[in-house]
Amino acid sequence: MIIDLSMELSENILVYPGDPKVEIKAWSTIEKDGYYMNTLFMGEHTGTHVDVPAHFIEGGKTIDEMPLDKFIGEGAVIDVSKLDRDILPEDITGKAEIVLFYTNGAEVYLSEESAKHLVNLGIKAIGIDRPSIDRDSRAHRVLLANEVVIFENLVNLEKLIGKEFTFIGVPLKIKNGSGSPVRAFAIIKEK
Ligand SMILES: [Zn+2]
């Protein structure tokens, strides 16, 4: 079974404070031009997206330089929605290549220690169902400096709790890009 983990991209999508608003304009219509096409204007970090090292690390890898392998892996969801504090290393249990945090909108963020712990576990990527993993950029810096990529604004993570699945969230190959919108999804392993 496939679970879609992506937000719908539209002009109404909420963007991170200070980021550009999305514009989707008709370029051509079947009625006038014989074919239908839109143009898109948006930041690289709009909707469900992935951050790569160059987003925070001077000289870090850009999105076109990251191996596709970073965006695909065995996933696990950790439910942090009931925590009344930030995520600590002891909350990170189980084994996965890509660790996803389900907050259900709770004000729960990844601490710098947890980011270091995730780097030590040797994971490829982390993800969260919020616009950002941290309040400042400290967890971002730790993860990106170690080439752990960060998925933000995922949805439907509650459907993956306790499940074994493969996560896939592949970006556009934007030359010198700092990130990209992704179509993220999970393929649940049937037992
Ligand atoms: Zn981002």
Backbone and ligand atoms as CSV (ligand in chain L), in Angstrom:
chain,resi,resn,atom,element,x,y,z
A,1,MET,N,N,0.844,-1.195,0.000
A,1,MET,CA,C,0.000,0.000,0.000
A,1,MET,C,C,0.893,1.263,0.000
A,2,ILE,N,N,0.460,2.252,-0.760
A,2,ILE,CA,C,1.218,3.505,-0.842
A,2,ILE,C,C,0.484,4.594,-0.055
A,3,ILE,N,N,1.223,5.297,0.812
A,3,ILE,CA,C,0.664,6.429,1.565
A,3,ILE,C,C,1.344,7.704,1.059
A,4,ASP,N,N,0.543,8.641,0.600
A,4,ASP,CA,C,1.066,9.931,0.134
A,4,ASP,C,C,1.414,10.791,1.358
A,5,LEU,N,N,2.636,11.287,1.419
A,5,LEU,CA,C,3.086,12.084,2.570
A,5,LEU,C,C,3.263,13.559,2.206
A,6,SER,N,N,2.686,13.986,1.079
A,6,SER,CA,C,2.941,15.328,0.542
A,6,SER,C,C,1.722,16.241,0.664
A,7,MET,N,N,2.025,17.530,0.875
A,7,MET,CA,C,0.982,18.562,0.844
A,7,MET,C,C,0.630,18.887,-0.600
A,8,GLU,N,N,-0.579,19.362,-0.797
A,8,GLU,CA,C,-0.971,19.865,-2.120
A,8,GLU,C,C,-0.338,21.249,-2.322
A,9,LEU,N,N,0.231,21.480,-3.505
A,9,LEU,CA,C,0.833,22.793,-3.824
A,9,LEU,C,C,-0.217,23.666,-4.497
A,10,SER,N,N,-0.517,24.800,-3.860
A,10,SER,CA,C,-1.461,25.742,-4.471
A,10,SER,C,C,-1.077,27.137,-4.005
A,11,GLU,N,N,-1.755,28.148,-4.546
A,11,GLU,CA,C,-1.470,29.527,-4.129
A,11,GLU,C,C,-1.894,29.762,-2.685
A,12,ASN,N,N,-2.723,28.860,-2.127
A,12,ASN,CA,C,-3.201,29.029,-0.746
A,12,ASN,C,C,-2.288,28.384,0.287
A,13,ILE,N,N,-1.244,27.679,-0.163
A,13,ILE,CA,C,-0.405,26.960,0.793
A,13,ILE,C,C,0.285,27.948,1.731
A,14,LEU,N,N,0.364,27.568,3.024
A,14,LEU,CA,C,1.040,28.427,3.998
A,14,LEU,C,C,2.543,28.349,3.759
A,15,VAL,N,N,3.198,29.488,3.730
A,15,VAL,CA,C,4.655,29.471,3.564
A,15,VAL,C,C,5.314,29.929,4.854
A,16,TYR,N,N,6.557,29.549,5.026
A,16,TYR,CA,C,7.340,29.924,6.211
A,16,TYR,C,C,7.426,31.458,6.253
A,17,PRO,N,N,7.305,32.067,7.464
A,17,PRO,CA,C,7.330,33.536,7.540
A,17,PRO,C,C,8.547,34.118,6.807
A,18,GLY,N,N,8.281,35.054,5.905
A,18,GLY,CA,C,9.365,35.694,5.147
A,18,GLY,C,C,9.641,35.049,3.799
A,19,ASP,N,N,9.154,33.808,3.588
A,19,ASP,CA,C,9.371,33.146,2.296
A,19,ASP,C,C,8.381,33.676,1.254
A,20,PRO,N,N,8.720,33.543,-0.042
A,20,PRO,CA,C,7.807,34.040,-1.077
A,20,PRO,C,C,6.498,33.262,-1.135
A,21,LYS,N,N,5.417,33.964,-1.467
A,21,LYS,CA,C,4.121,33.298,-1.656
A,21,LYS,C,C,4.114,32.592,-3.006
A,22,VAL,N,N,3.435,31.452,-3.037
A,22,VAL,CA,C,3.369,30.660,-4.267
A,22,VAL,C,C,2.471,31.348,-5.292
A,23,GLU,N,N,2.930,31.374,-6.544
A,23,GLU,CA,C,2.084,31.852,-7.643
A,23,GLU,C,C,2.032,30.768,-8.712
A,24,ILE,N,N,0.836,30.378,-9.056
A,24,ILE,CA,C,0.625,29.404,-10.137
A,24,ILE,C,C,-0.294,30.083,-11.156
A,25,LYS,N,N,0.251,30.396,-12.322
A,25,LYS,CA,C,-0.500,31.160,-13.326
A,25,LYS,C,C,-0.621,30.346,-14.614
A,26,ALA,N,N,-1.781,30.465,-15.225
A,26,ALA,CA,C,-1.975,29.794,-16.514
A,26,ALA,C,C,-1.092,30.475,-17.559
A,27,TRP,N,N,-0.285,29.688,-18.258
A,27,TRP,CA,C,0.558,30.190,-19.351
A,27,TRP,C,C,-0.177,30.028,-20.691
A,28,SER,N,N,-0.892,28.887,-20.759
A,28,SER,CA,C,-1.657,28.619,-21.981
A,28,SER,C,C,-2.890,27.798,-21.615
A,29,THR,N,N,-3.910,27.887,-22.426
A,29,THR,CA,C,-5.116,27.083,-22.218
A,29,THR,C,C,-5.442,26.352,-23.516
A,30,ILE,N,N,-6.165,25.262,-23.373
A,30,ILE,CA,C,-6.565,24.487,-24.564
A,30,ILE,C,C,-7.454,25.356,-25.457
A,31,GLU,N,N,-8.337,26.115,-24.823
A,31,GLU,CA,C,-9.267,26.958,-25.573
A,31,GLU,C,C,-8.525,27.959,-26.466
A,32,LYS,N,N,-7.514,28.637,-25.897
A,32,LYS,CA,C,-6.830,29.703,-26.657
A,32,LYS,C,C,-5.623,29.205,-27.440
A,33,ASP,N,N,-4.890,28.232,-26.853
A,33,ASP,CA,C,-3.572,27.869,-27.400
A,33,ASP,C,C,-3.484,26.425,-27.899
A,34,GLY,N,N,-4.481,25.655,-27.577
A,34,GLY,CA,C,-4.467,24.250,-28.013
A,34,GLY,C,C,-3.811,23.319,-27.013
A,35,TYR,N,N,-3.200,23.873,-25.969
A,35,TYR,CA,C,-2.616,23.038,-24.919
A,35,TYR,C,C,-2.650,23.816,-23.601
A,36,TYR,N,N,-2.621,23.051,-22.496
A,36,TYR,CA,C,-2.743,23.638,-21.149
A,36,TYR,C,C,-1.417,23.539,-20.411
A,37,MET,N,N,-0.949,24.664,-19.851
A,37,MET,CA,C,0.285,24.666,-19.056
A,37,MET,C,C,0.249,25.839,-18.080
A,38,ASN,N,N,0.817,25.618,-16.872
A,38,ASN,CA,C,0.942,26.678,-15.875
A,38,ASN,C,C,2.399,27.038,-15.668
A,39,THR,N,N,2.638,28.243,-15.146
A,39,THR,CA,C,3.978,28.576,-14.667
A,39,THR,C,C,3.934,28.590,-13.148
A,40,LEU,N,N,5.083,28.248,-12.524
A,40,LEU,CA,C,5.187,28.190,-11.068
A,40,LEU,C,C,6.203,29.205,-10.574
A,41,PHE,N,N,5.854,29.895,-9.489
A,41,PHE,CA,C,6.824,30.739,-8.797
A,41,PHE,C,C,6.756,30.356,-7.327
A,42,MET,N,N,7.866,29.922,-6.773
A,42,MET,CA,C,7.868,29.526,-5.361
A,42,MET,C,C,9.314,29.408,-4.860
A,43,GLY,N,N,9.456,29.474,-3.542
A,43,GLY,CA,C,10.755,29.198,-2.943
A,43,GLY,C,C,11.054,27.705,-3.025
A,44,GLU,N,N,12.318,27.374,-2.893
A,44,GLU,CA,C,12.700,25.953,-2.933
A,44,GLU,C,C,12.147,25.186,-1.721
A,45,HIS,N,N,11.864,25.927,-0.639
A,45,HIS,CA,C,11.429,25.298,0.615
A,45,HIS,C,C,9.928,25.482,0.828
A,46,THR,N,N,9.160,25.253,-0.204
A,46,THR,CA,C,7.705,25.423,-0.156
A,46,THR,C,C,7.027,24.067,-0.009
A,47,GLY,N,N,6.009,24.029,0.855
A,47,GLY,CA,C,5.239,22.793,1.028
A,47,GLY,C,C,6.123,21.661,1.529
A,48,THR,N,N,5.810,20.463,1.129
A,48,THR,CA,C,6.623,19.300,1.511
A,48,THR,C,C,7.916,19.367,0.707
A,49,HIS,N,N,9.034,19.490,1.423
A,49,HIS,CA,C,10.305,19.751,0.724
A,49,HIS,C,C,11.468,19.127,1.483
A,50,VAL,N,N,12.638,19.156,0.861
A,50,VAL,CA,C,13.842,18.643,1.511
A,50,VAL,C,C,14.919,19.733,1.537
A,51,ASP,N,N,15.638,19.791,2.672
A,51,ASP,CA,C,16.784,20.701,2.841
A,51,ASP,C,C,18.068,19.907,2.621
A,52,VAL,N,N,19.016,20.488,1.915
A,52,VAL,CA,C,20.331,19.840,1.753
A,52,VAL,C,C,21.419,20.755,2.331
A,53,PRO,N,N,22.673,20.258,2.482
A,53,PRO,CA,C,23.695,21.002,3.222
A,53,PRO,C,C,23.837,22.478,2.850
A,54,ALA,N,N,23.787,22.822,1.561
A,54,ALA,CA,C,24.035,24.211,1.148
A,54,ALA,C,C,23.027,25.199,1.751
A,55,HIS,N,N,21.904,24.718,2.277
A,55,HIS,CA,C,20.884,25.592,2.873
A,55,HIS,C,C,21.456,26.358,4.078
A,56,PHE,N,N,22.331,25.699,4.861
A,56,PHE,CA,C,22.903,26.353,6.044
A,56,PHE,C,C,24.431,26.315,6.106
A,57,ILE,N,N,25.050,25.465,5.289
A,57,ILE,CA,C,26.491,25.253,5.406
A,57,ILE,C,C,27.189,25.878,4.196
A,58,GLU,N,N,28.046,26.850,4.467
A,58,GLU,CA,C,28.817,27.504,3.403
A,58,GLU,C,C,29.657,26.442,2.680
A,59,GLY,N,N,29.510,26.356,1.369
A,59,GLY,CA,C,30.277,25.369,0.613
A,59,GLY,C,C,29.707,23.959,0.680
A,60,GLY,N,N,28.569,23.788,1.360
A,60,GLY,CA,C,27.946,22.464,1.481
A,60,GLY,C,C,27.358,22.016,0.154
A,61,LYS,N,N,27.076,20.705,0.070
A,61,LYS,CA,C,26.549,20.141,-1.182
A,61,LYS,C,C,25.192,20.758,-1.534
A,62,THR,N,N,25.012,21.009,-2.824
A,62,THR,CA,C,23.729,21.507,-3.326
A,62,THR,C,C,22.878,20.314,-3.770
A,63,ILE,N,N,21.619,20.598,-4.088
A,63,ILE,CA,C,20.678,19.480,-4.292
A,63,ILE,C,C,21.044,18.617,-5.499
A,64,ASP,N,N,21.621,19.251,-6.519
A,64,ASP,CA,C,22.019,18.497,-7.719
A,64,ASP,C,C,23.225,17.598,-7.436
A,65,GLU,N,N,23.922,17.865,-6.335
A,65,GLU,CA,C,25.124,17.085,-5.994
A,65,GLU,C,C,24.837,15.927,-5.030
A,66,MET,N,N,23.612,15.894,-4.456
A,66,MET,CA,C,23.315,14.853,-3.466
A,66,MET,C,C,22.949,13.552,-4.174
A,67,PRO,N,N,23.510,12.426,-3.716
A,67,PRO,CA,C,23.137,11.148,-4.334
A,67,PRO,C,C,21.662,10.818,-4.065
A,68,LEU,N,N,20.990,10.259,-5.039
A,68,LEU,CA,C,19.568,9.896,-4.900
A,68,LEU,C,C,19.334,8.953,-3.732
A,69,ASP,N,N,20.352,8.172,-3.404
A,69,ASP,CA,C,20.283,7.224,-2.300
A,69,ASP,C,C,19.863,7.875,-0.973
A,70,LYS,N,N,20.162,9.176,-0.801
A,70,LYS,CA,C,19.818,9.888,0.445
A,70,LYS,C,C,18.316,10.071,0.628
A,71,PHE,N,N,17.584,9.974,-0.457
A,71,PHE,CA,C,16.171,10.330,-0.431
A,71,PHE,C,C,15.250,9.108,-0.417
A,72,ILE,N,N,15.853,7.937,-0.319
A,72,ILE,CA,C,15.108,6.675,-0.348
A,72,ILE,C,C,15.651,5.778,0.760
A,73,GLY,N,N,14.791,5.185,1.588
A,73,GLY,CA,C,15.315,4.267,2.593
A,73,GLY,C,C,14.232,3.671,3.468
A,74,GLU,N,N,14.658,2.718,4.291
A,74,GLU,CA,C,13.739,2.085,5.249
A,74,GLU,C,C,13.403,3.115,6.323
A,75,GLY,N,N,12.116,3.342,6.533
A,75,GLY,CA,C,11.682,4.404,7.437
A,75,GLY,C,C,11.096,3.895,8.729
A,76,ALA,N,N,11.044,4.802,9.727
A,76,ALA,CA,C,10.327,4.535,10.978
A,76,ALA,C,C,9.758,5.860,11.465
A,77,VAL,N,N,8.550,5.808,12.025
A,77,VAL,CA,C,7.943,7.010,12.601
A,77,VAL,C,C,8.051,6.942,14.116
A,78,ILE,N,N,8.488,8.037,14.723
A,78,ILE,CA,C,8.507,8.154,16.180
A,78,ILE,C,C,7.425,9.161,16.565
A,79,ASP,N,N,6.504,8.717,17.441
A,79,ASP,CA,C,5.387,9.575,17.856
A,79,ASP,C,C,5.858,10.462,19.012
A,80,VAL,N,N,6.019,11.764,18.739
A,80,VAL,CA,C,6.460,12.704,19.778
A,80,VAL,C,C,5.335,13.687,20.110
A,81,SER,N,N,4.109,13.343,19.681
A,81,SER,CA,C,2.991,14.291,19.803
A,81,SER,C,C,2.564,14.538,21.249
A,82,LYS,N,N,2.931,13.618,22.162
A,82,LYS,CA,C,2.521,13.790,23.568
A,82,LYS,C,C,3.628,14.417,24.420
A,83,LEU,N,N,4.792,14.671,23.839
A,83,LEU,CA,C,5.901,15.238,24.627
A,83,LEU,C,C,5.589,16.676,25.010
A,84,ASP,N,N,5.981,17.054,26.244
A,84,ASP,CA,C,5.813,18.453,26.649
A,84,ASP,C,C,7.172,19.147,26.740
A,85,ARG,N,N,8.136,18.621,25.990
A,85,ARG,CA,C,9.487,19.189,25.916
A,85,ARG,C,C,10.047,18.836,24.549
A,86,ASP,N,N,11.250,19.326,24.264
A,86,ASP,CA,C,11.839,19.016,22.970
A,86,ASP,C,C,12.308,17.555,22.909
A,87,ILE,N,N,12.563,17.094,21.699
A,87,ILE,CA,C,12.963,15.699,21.483
A,87,ILE,C,C,14.395,15.492,21.972
A,88,LEU,N,N,14.592,14.462,22.806
A,88,LEU,CA,C,15.909,14.141,23.353
A,88,LEU,C,C,16.393,12.812,22.759
A,89,PRO,N,N,17.718,12.529,22.876
A,89,PRO,CA,C,18.232,11.280,22.316
A,89,PRO,C,C,17.468,10.046,22.795
A,90,GLU,N,N,17.032,10.029,24.067
A,90,GLU,CA,C,16.346,8.832,24.603
A,90,GLU,C,C,14.984,8.574,23.939
A,91,ASP,N,N,14.436,9.584,23.276
A,91,ASP,CA,C,13.152,9.395,22.574
A,91,ASP,C,C,13.339,8.672,21.238
A,92,ILE,N,N,14.591,8.578,20.796
A,92,ILE,CA,C,14.855,8.013,19.468
A,92,ILE,C,C,15.182,6.528,19.618
A,93,THR,N,N,14.170,5.710,19.306
A,93,THR,CA,C,14.321,4.265,19.495
A,93,THR,C,C,14.106,3.563,18.158
A,94,GLY,N,N,14.524,2.326,18.095
A,94,GLY,CA,C,14.335,1.539,16.870
A,94,GLY,C,C,15.437,1.809,15.867
A,95,LYS,N,N,15.351,1.106,14.747
A,95,LYS,CA,C,16.393,1.241,13.719
A,95,LYS,C,C,15.761,1.582,12.388
A,96,ALA,N,N,16.329,2.584,11.726
A,96,ALA,CA,C,15.823,2.963,10.405
A,96,ALA,C,C,16.891,3.758,9.691
A,97,GLU,N,N,16.749,3.857,8.374
A,97,GLU,CA,C,17.659,4.713,7.592
A,97,GLU,C,C,17.128,6.142,7.526
A,98,ILE,N,N,15.796,6.250,7.629
A,98,ILE,CA,C,15.136,7.559,7.568
A,98,ILE,C,C,14.155,7.624,8.738
A,99,VAL,N,N,14.391,8.574,9.659
A,99,VAL,CA,C,13.598,8.679,10.886
A,99,VAL,C,C,12.632,9.854,10.751
A,100,LEU,N,N,11.328,9.580,10.950
A,100,LEU,CA,C,10.295,10.602,10.793
A,100,LEU,C,C,9.646,10.874,12.151
A,101,PHE,N,N,9.453,12.152,12.480
A,101,PHE,CA,C,8.858,12.535,13.757
A,101,PHE,C,C,7.430,13.025,13.542
A,102,TYR,N,N,6.494,12.343,14.230
A,102,TYR,CA,C,5.078,12.738,14.169
A,102,TYR,C,C,4.787,13.639,15.365
A,103,THR,N,N,4.535,14.928,15.123
A,103,THR,CA,C,4.239,15.876,16.216
A,103,THR,C,C,2.752,16.176,16.317
A,104,ASN,N,N,2.002,15.933,15.247
A,104,ASN,CA,C,0.573,16.278,15.194
A,104,ASN,C,C,0.356,17.750,15.547
A,105,GLY,N,N,1.312,18.605,15.159
A,105,GLY,CA,C,1.163,20.046,15.386
A,105,GLY,C,C,1.613,20.512,16.761
A,106,ALA,N,N,2.041,19.578,17.636
A,106,ALA,CA,C,2.529,19.979,18.968
A,106,ALA,C,C,3.818,20.791,18.818
A,107,GLU,N,N,4.035,21.682,19.784
A,107,GLU,CA,C,5.234,22.544,19.762
A,107,GLU,C,C,6.443,21.760,20.245
A,108,VAL,N,N,6.797,20.746,19.488
A,108,VAL,CA,C,7.904,19.865,19.851
A,108,VAL,C,C,8.970,19.988,18.772
A,109,TYR,N,N,10.199,20.249,19.202
A,109,TYR,CA,C,11.279,20.454,18.234
A,109,TYR,C,C,12.434,19.511,18.527
A,110,LEU,N,N,13.317,19.391,17.548
A,110,LEU,CA,C,14.482,18.521,17.694
A,110,LEU,C,C,15.603,19.297,18.402
A,111,SER,N,N,16.110,18.729,19.520
A,111,SER,CA,C,17.207,19.389,20.221
A,111,SER,C,C,18.518,19.129,19.478
A,112,GLU,N,N,19.523,19.946,19.790
A,112,GLU,CA,C,20.836,19.791,19.161
A,112,GLU,C,C,21.447,18.422,19.519
A,113,GLU,N,N,21.247,17.972,20.795
A,113,GLU,CA,C,21.779,16.661,21.219
A,113,GLU,C,C,21.153,15.538,20.398
A,114,SER,N,N,19.846,15.656,20.148
A,114,SER,CA,C,19.175,14.616,19.342
A,114,SER,C,C,19.718,14.598,17.926
A,115,ALA,N,N,19.991,15.779,17.396
A,115,ALA,CA,C,20.544,15.852,16.034
A,115,ALA,C,C,21.899,15.137,16.000
A,116,LYS,N,N,22.734,15.372,17.038
A,116,LYS,CA,C,24.052,14.705,17.114
A,116,LYS,C,C,23.872,13.187,17.219
A,117,HIS,N,N,22.885,12.773,18.036
A,117,HIS,CA,C,22.602,11.349,18.218
A,117,HIS,C,C,22.204,10.711,16.876
A,118,LEU,N,N,21.366,11.393,16.117
A,118,LEU,CA,C,20.927,10.867,14.810
A,118,LEU,C,C,22.106,10.751,13.848
A,119,VAL,N,N,23.015,11.723,13.895
A,119,VAL,CA,C,24.223,11.654,13.047
A,119,VAL,C,C,25.035,10.415,13.430
A,120,ASN,N,N,25.183,10.185,14.750
A,120,ASN,CA,C,25.958,9.029,15.213
A,120,ASN,C,C,25.314,7.698,14.827
A,121,LEU,N,N,23.991,7.695,14.692
A,121,LEU,CA,C,23.294,6.475,14.266
A,121,LEU,C,C,23.525,6.182,12.784
A,122,GLY,N,N,24.056,7.168,12.067
A,122,GLY,CA,C,24.404,6.949,10.665
A,122,GLY,C,C,23.208,6.967,9.716
A,123,ILE,N,N,22.132,7.672,10.103
A,123,ILE,CA,C,20.947,7.689,9.230
A,123,ILE,C,C,21.171,8.592,8.010
A,124,LYS,N,N,20.298,8.401,6.997
A,124,LYS,CA,C,20.407,9.176,5.759
A,124,LYS,C,C,19.651,10.499,5.842
A,125,ALA,N,N,18.500,10.447,6.512
A,125,ALA,CA,C,17.577,11.589,6.460
A,125,ALA,C,C,16.665,11.566,7.667
A,126,ILE,N,N,16.127,12.745,7.997
A,126,ILE,CA,C,15.039,12.807,8.970
A,126,ILE,C,C,13.887,13.588,8.346
A,127,GLY,N,N,12.719,13.444,8.963
A,127,GLY,CA,C,11.560,14.189,8.476
A,127,GLY,C,C,10.647,14.547,9.622
A,128,ILE,N,N,9.803,15.566,9.384
A,128,ILE,CA,C,8.879,16.036,10.413
A,128,ILE,C,C,7.630,16.602,9.742
A,129,ASP,N,N,6.511,16.593,10.496
A,129,ASP,CA,C,5.245,17.128,9.966
A,129,ASP,C,C,5.045,18.582,10.407
A,130,ARG,N,N,6.126,19.370,10.396
A,130,ARG,CA,C,6.075,20.778,10.779
A,130,ARG,C,C,6.856,21.567,9.718
A,131,PRO,N,N,6.704,22.924,9.724
A,131,PRO,CA,C,7.477,23.717,8.760
A,131,PRO,C,C,8.978,23.687,9.032
A,132,SER,N,N,9.358,23.373,10.295
A,132,SER,CA,C,10.781,23.314,10.613
A,132,SER,C,C,11.025,22.319,11.729
A,133,ILE,N,N,12.247,21.762,11.785
A,133,ILE,CA,C,12.583,20.799,12.841
A,133,ILE,C,C,13.022,21.479,14.130
A,134,ASP,N,N,13.432,22.769,14.037
A,134,ASP,CA,C,13.959,23.440,15.232
A,134,ASP,C,C,13.522,24.901,15.291
A,135,ARG,N,N,13.672,25.518,16.466
A,135,ARG,CA,C,13.292,26.926,16.651
A,135,ARG,C,C,14.361,27.851,16.088
A,136,ASP,N,N,15.633,27.483,16.368
A,136,ASP,CA,C,16.754,28.228,15.798
A,136,ASP,C,C,17.264,27.344,14.671
A,137,SER,N,N,18.509,27.411,14.285
A,137,SER,CA,C,18.944,26.520,13.203
A,137,SER,C,C,19.984,25.522,13.692
A,138,ARG,N,N,20.032,25.275,15.022
A,138,ARG,CA,C,21.141,24.454,15.542
A,138,ARG,C,C,21.064,22.993,15.117
A,139,ALA,N,N,19.874,22.408,15.197
A,139,ALA,CA,C,19.736,21.006,14.763
A,139,ALA,C,C,19.950,20.907,13.249
A,140,HIS,N,N,19.427,21.895,12.515
A,140,HIS,CA,C,19.660,21.944,11.061
A,140,HIS,C,C,21.162,21.890,10.758
A,141,ARG,N,N,21.935,22.733,11.444
A,141,ARG,CA,C,23.371,22.832,11.153
A,141,ARG,C,C,24.096,21.516,11.432
A,142,VAL,N,N,23.757,20.879,12.565
A,142,VAL,CA,C,24.407,19.608,12.924
A,142,VAL,C,C,24.114,18.554,11.859
A,143,LEU,N,N,22.847,18.443,11.474
A,143,LEU,CA,C,22.454,17.402,10.508
A,143,LEU,C,C,23.033,17.688,9.123
A,144,LEU,N,N,22.896,18.934,8.669
A,144,LEU,CA,C,23.320,19.257,7.297
A,144,LEU,C,C,24.843,19.221,7.161
A,145,ALA,N,N,25.558,19.592,8.228
A,145,ALA,CA,C,27.028,19.522,8.177
A,145,ALA,C,C,27.491,18.078,7.989
A,146,ASN,N,N,26.643,17.144,8.388
A,146,ASN,CA,C,26.960,15.712,8.254
A,146,ASN,C,C,26.195,15.040,7.116
A,147,GLU,N,N,25.640,15.867,6.244
A,147,GLU,CA,C,24.944,15.389,5.038
A,147,GLU,C,C,23.754,14.481,5.341
A,148,VAL,N,N,23.112,14.738,6.488
A,148,VAL,CA,C,21.803,14.121,6.762
A,148,VAL,C,C,20.760,15.118,6.239
A,149,VAL,N,N,19.963,14.717,5.258
A,149,VAL,CA,C,19.000,15.650,4.671
A,149,VAL,C,C,17.728,15.706,5.511
A,150,ILE,N,N,16.974,16.806,5.380
A,150,ILE,CA,C,15.846,17.089,6.281
A,150,ILE,C,C,14.567,17.323,5.472
A,151,PHE,N,N,13.569,16.470,5.700
A,151,PHE,CA,C,12.261,16.647,5.067
A,151,PHE,C,C,11.348,17.405,6.025
A,152,GLU,N,N,10.675,18.426,5.513
A,152,GLU,CA,C,9.767,19.217,6.350
A,152,GLU,C,C,8.384,19.295,5.702
A,153,ASN,N,N,7.379,19.582,6.560
A,153,ASN,CA,C,5.982,19.673,6.096
A,153,ASN,C,C,5.467,18.364,5.497
A,154,LEU,N,N,5.880,17.242,6.088
A,154,LEU,CA,C,5.276,15.962,5.686
A,154,LEU,C,C,3.854,15.887,6.260
A,155,VAL,N,N,3.007,15.076,5.648
A,155,VAL,CA,C,1.656,14.836,6.166
A,155,VAL,C,C,1.400,13.323,6.236
A,156,ASN,N,N,0.318,12.967,6.932
A,156,ASN,CA,C,-0.132,11.561,7.023
A,156,ASN,C,C,0.821,10.641,7.782
A,157,LEU,N,N,1.714,11.214,8.602
A,157,LEU,CA,C,2.665,10.352,9.318
A,157,LEU,C,C,1.965,9.426,10.309
A,158,GLU,N,N,0.778,9.846,10.816
A,158,GLU,CA,C,0.053,9.003,11.782
A,158,GLU,C,C,-0.296,7.639,11.167
A,159,LYS,N,N,-0.406,7.593,9.846
A,159,LYS,CA,C,-0.762,6.332,9.177
A,159,LYS,C,C,0.408,5.340,9.140
A,160,LEU,N,N,1.589,5.810,9.540
A,160,LEU,CA,C,2.787,4.962,9.451
A,160,LEU,C,C,3.291,4.499,10.813
A,161,ILE,N,N,2.617,4.937,11.892
A,161,ILE,CA,C,3.090,4.572,13.233
A,161,ILE,C,C,3.018,3.054,13.399
A,162,GLY,N,N,4.143,2.480,13.817
A,162,GLY,CA,C,4.199,1.032,14.049
A,162,GLY,C,C,4.312,0.190,12.793
A,163,LYS,N,N,4.419,0.846,11.631
A,163,LYS,CA,C,4.475,0.104,10.367
A,163,LYS,C,C,5.920,0.009,9.850
A,164,GLU,N,N,6.169,-1.031,9.072
A,164,GLU,CA,C,7.451,-1.121,8.344
A,164,GLU,C,C,7.208,-0.596,6.946
A,165,PHE,N,N,8.065,0.319,6.499
A,165,PHE,CA,C,7.827,0.931,5.191
A,165,PHE,C,C,9.122,1.451,4.576
A,166,THR,N,N,9.052,1.654,3.271
A,166,THR,CA,C,10.130,2.329,2.552
A,166,THR,C,C,9.674,3.761,2.292
A,167,PHE,N,N,10.530,4.729,2.633
A,167,PHE,CA,C,10.227,6.140,2.394
A,167,PHE,C,C,10.919,6.582,1.106
A,168,ILE,N,N,10.191,7.327,0.297
A,168,ILE,CA,C,10.763,7.898,-0.929
A,168,ILE,C,C,10.339,9.362,-1.008
A,169,GLY,N,N,11.313,10.263,-1.174
A,169,GLY,CA,C,11.007,11.702,-1.286
A,169,GLY,C,C,12.053,12.352,-2.166
A,170,VAL,N,N,11.839,12.276,-3.462
A,170,VAL,CA,C,12.896,12.642,-4.418
A,170,VAL,C,C,12.726,14.087,-4.894
A,171,PRO,N,N,13.823,14.868,-4.836
A,171,PRO,CA,C,13.749,16.285,-5.226
A,171,PRO,C,C,13.978,16.506,-6.719
A,172,LEU,N,N,13.682,17.709,-7.158
A,172,LEU,CA,C,14.065,18.133,-8.509
A,172,LEU,C,C,15.572,18.369,-8.528
A,173,LYS,N,N,16.194,18.181,-9.699
A,173,LYS,CA,C,17.650,18.344,-9.828
A,173,LYS,C,C,17.957,19.798,-10.198
A,174,ILE,N,N,17.779,20.687,-9.207
A,174,ILE,CA,C,17.950,22.125,-9.430
A,174,ILE,C,C,19.437,22.463,-9.301
A,175,LYS,N,N,20.024,23.010,-10.348
A,175,LYS,CA,C,21.457,23.333,-10.308
A,175,LYS,C,C,21.725,24.338,-9.187
A,176,ASN,N,N,22.674,24.011,-8.308
A,176,ASN,CA,C,23.050,24.834,-7.160
A,176,ASN,C,C,21.898,25.075,-6.168
A,177,GLY,N,N,20.897,24.211,-6.182
A,177,GLY,CA,C,19.740,24.402,-5.309
A,177,GLY,C,C,20.032,24.115,-3.844
A,178,SER,N,N,19.300,24.805,-2.948
A,178,SER,CA,C,19.460,24.615,-1.499
A,178,SER,C,C,18.445,23.624,-0.947
A,179,GLY,N,N,17.514,23.215,-1.814
A,179,GLY,CA,C,16.449,22.313,-1.408
A,179,GLY,C,C,15.487,22.210,-2.562
A,180,SER,N,N,14.392,21.474,-2.362
A,180,SER,CA,C,13.414,21.327,-3.444
A,180,SER,C,C,12.107,20.792,-2.881
A,181,PRO,N,N,10.993,21.220,-3.459
A,181,PRO,CA,C,9.755,20.502,-3.158
A,181,PRO,C,C,9.920,19.041,-3.568
A,182,VAL,N,N,9.258,18.141,-2.839
A,182,VAL,CA,C,9.331,16.709,-3.163
A,182,VAL,C,C,7.925,16.133,-3.174
A,183,ARG,N,N,7.750,15.034,-3.877
A,183,ARG,CA,C,6.559,14.209,-3.723
A,183,ARG,C,C,7.001,13.053,-2.848
A,184,ALA,N,N,6.683,13.159,-1.559
A,184,ALA,CA,C,7.116,12.123,-0.613
A,184,ALA,C,C,6.007,11.094,-0.438
A,185,PHE,N,N,6.400,9.827,-0.365
A,185,PHE,CA,C,5.411,8.778,-0.097
A,185,PHE,C,C,6.079,7.594,0.580
A,186,ALA,N,N,5.253,6.742,1.144
A,186,ALA,CA,C,5.750,5.542,1.816
A,186,ALA,C,C,5.093,4.325,1.189
A,187,ILE,N,N,5.888,3.276,1.016
A,187,ILE,CA,C,5.339,1.992,0.568
A,187,ILE,C,C,5.375,1.066,1.787
A,188,ILE,N,N,4.183,0.743,2.272
A,188,ILE,CA,C,4.075,-0.089,3.483
A,188,ILE,C,C,4.317,-1.552,3.114
A,189,LYS,N,N,5.143,-2.204,3.948
A,189,LYS,CA,C,5.424,-3.625,3.709
A,189,LYS,C,C,4.258,-4.469,4.217
A,190,GLU,N,N,3.690,-5.251,3.331
A,190,GLU,CA,C,2.594,-6.145,3.734
A,190,GLU,C,C,3.229,-7.384,4.356
A,191,LYS,N,N,2.634,-7.829,5.487
A,191,LYS,CA,C,3.187,-9.028,6.140
A,191,LYS,C,C,2.270,-10.208,5.964
L,1,ZN,ZN,ZN,13.592,23.782,4.355
